Amino acid sequence: MLFLLYNLMTFAGELPEPTQDMEIVVTGNQYKEIYVAPPIVKQDGKKVTDYDYEPVVFSKMILHQKTANYYYDANISSIYNNDTISVVSKNCDYNKNPYLCSNKNDHWVLKTDIQITAKKAYIAMVLFDENMTPVASSTVSKKLKREIIPTKQQNAKSIVAGNVQGVNINQETSKEEKPIILNFPAIIDATDVSQAIQLLYSNL
């Protein structure tokens, strides 16, 4: 019936003119894709490769993704690392320049810095959007732990040669040992990484 009416109006030249209310609104993609750059690890200011935190950071980001979307409206659709980014982008070297590649391919970038010293260690995370603008950050630190174990006082007896008025003299001496001090170095572990990521998501 509507089709027939439309044809009759067209034939009669009475087709209504379009109004300003008839418009199409196109919006961009609101969901975010995050590239997890390999963490930078330094010990006493020098870059080290003995500690591989990348698998931990990547797995914890995915683990808390659902929570971030539900509680903080993060709208994160996908998370990639060096092994998986080629699935969506094969035309850029993320190892060489992750920020330029993420800007080119409309990804966000997670930068992770881990610093370890003799007395303190911390993990700092910064999340950049596709325009390289920081949108969230978090820091978790821990200090060296020291445990002091006291030692027991040791007593010793010695007999002095000779006697006074026929009575032997026993001289008792004591020796106090120094306490044992145990130092537990500050090391960033999986729990610290998880806490830093949860703080990062909550700041979005």
Secondary structure, DSSP 8 states (H G I E B T S, - for coil): -HHHHHHHHHHTT------TT----------EEEEE---EEEETTEE--S---HHHHHHHHHHTHHHHHHHH---EEEEE-TTTGGGT--SS-TTT-HHHHHHHHT-EEEEEEEEE-SSEEEEEEEEE-TTS-EEEEEEEEEE-EEEEE---EEEEEEEEEEEETTEEEEEEEEEE---EEEEE-----HHHHHHHHHHHHHT-
